[in-house]
Amino acid sequence: MSRSAHPAGPRHADVLPEGHYSAPAADLNVLDEKVWSRTVTRDADGALTVGGIAVARLAEEFGTPAYFLDESDFRARCRAWADAFGADADVFYAGKAFLSRAVVRWLKEEGLNLDVCSGGELTTALDAGMPAERIAFHGNNKTVAEIERAVEAGVGRIVLDSFQEIVRVAHVARRHGVRQRVQIRVTVGVEAHTHEFIATAHEDQKFGIALADGQAAEAVRRGLALDALELVGVHSHIGSQIFDMAGFEVSARRVVQLLAEIRDEHGVELPEIDLGGGLGIAYTSDDDPREPHEIAKALTDIVSRECEAAKLRTPRISVEPGRAIVGPTAFTLYEVGTIKPLEGLRTYVSVDGGMSDNIRTALYDAEYTVALVSRTSDAEPMLVRVVGKHCESGDIVVKDAFLPADLAPGDLIAVPATGAYCRSMASNYNHALRPPVVAVRDGEARVIVRRETEEDLLRLDVG
Ligand SMILES: *Cc1c(COP(=O)(O)O)cnc(C)c1O
């Protein structure tokens, strides 16, 4: 399926192969600001700079591959989300997208709350000083030990994901003599992904308790009956990389309808609803994400309208963007190692990382773009596939993109929008050393997660 069958100017092919790519940009040297973090620009020499520092200097100091995170952009995005939703709503950053102690401190300073979904994420959050009441604990199979720690720490909410968990959390809370604030995660029968939403994919998934068949209503009944739980609301998360608000509309309507049923049956109006995360970002120039204020307006309008219709007090809304905050703020910097032109097909460009630092392309065919960043070039565009150094032919970072035809080993290329689900999903495949995350701000760069070393690998190997 090609968006543009025969873009102009390929070097190694008369007819371009099938692929999911657009025509090359008119000028490959121009950085599309949609996909790059806010302080990224080219300096007078044509090198990409972030936070005022040129990539050559960054590569020299920190090595490649490495993730460079634009701290002021991250903070600005946090503020934009917080401001857009205002004082009557809560924004929870989904820590699984990328979490480190520095990130936790930024979130804390910018007034955001934090979602965690494992003991490790909880530890990171608490260690960096996130107040427990600003933490929400998620997951479809939290261990009893994890629940213990969350309850002990006093997390602001635990999102219950199954009937077993209702009982488990109540049991732990009772043992600690506390009344734990909880929400129930419901599966609303909508699963939304990029550009579309599928209302049929519904209950066939591991997360949440289905609205259909009265399962969610039964979970609410059990939750309300347990003194050790303070059921404050209903939670729904419908997918990822969503651009279309229609899925959220259906989801909000169904959640509000459940709140009305709860009021009718139990005489209580639950004070909170959480609409989850999943808001899309621009990975390539073809993506057009919405601004936080548009999303906030759309969501709050839907909820107030539905509540008015159901004669309910409007509950406090919360949302959980992960990707939409951190995704656009980082790029991965690689050094080009080998270049293989395959006549009539495309040119394979191998970099010094790959599926160990970005599994998303192999995992779900994610689309990325790439640019030559150590210099500019006036050479014609060539169709490339950027691949890693791992022992898998599916080890692809960027499936189809254009780079200048004079690309050479030693050039630095960068893949933008890798802030979310890249470092957090990174692996040690082939005993690769996971790359560092370097925060760049106002002319200063500092490592916030260091590069793994071979000693790190050997330390785990106690053989
Ligand atoms: C993954 C997840 C999010 C964040 O999703 P993004 O696509 O990063 O915004 C939010 N809430 C829940 C419950 C999630 O599982």
The ligand as an SDF file (V2000), in Angstrom:
LIG
                    3D

 15 15  0  0  0  0  0  0  0  0999 V2000
   -0.6030    3.0280   28.1820 C   0  0  0  0  0  0  0  0  0  0  0  0
   -1.6230    3.7020   28.9930 C   0  0  0  0  0  0  0  0  0  0  0  0
   -1.7100    5.0980   28.9780 C   0  0  0  0  0  0  0  0  0  0  0  0
   -0.8310    5.9650   28.1180 C   0  0  0  0  0  0  0  0  0  0  0  0
   -0.9780    5.7440   26.7610 O   0  0  0  0  0  0  0  0  0  0  0  0
   -0.2810    6.7600   25.7390 P   0  0  0  0  0  0  0  0  0  0  0  0
   -0.5880    6.1820   24.4090 O   0  0  0  0  0  0  0  0  0  0  0  0
    1.1760    6.7660   26.0520 O   0  0  0  0  0  0  0  0  0  0  0  0
   -0.8930    8.0980   25.9840 O   0  0  0  0  0  0  0  0  0  0  0  0
   -2.6390    5.6950   29.7960 C   0  0  0  0  0  0  0  0  0  0  0  0
   -3.4530    4.9630   30.6030 N   0  0  0  0  0  0  0  0  0  0  0  0
   -3.3860    3.6270   30.6390 C   0  0  0  0  0  0  0  0  0  0  0  0
   -4.2900    2.8930   31.5360 C   0  0  0  0  0  0  0  0  0  0  0  0
   -2.4800    2.9520   29.8440 C   0  0  0  0  0  0  0  0  0  0  0  0
   -2.4400    1.6180   29.8700 O   0  0  0  0  0  0  0  0  0  0  0  0
  1  2  1  0
  2  3  1  0
  2 14  2  0
  3  4  1  0
  3 10  2  0
  4  5  1  0
  5  6  1  0
  6  7  2  0
  6  8  1  0
  6  9  1  0
 10 11  1  0
 11 12  2  0
 12 13  1  0
 12 14  1  0
 14 15  1  0
M  END
$$$$
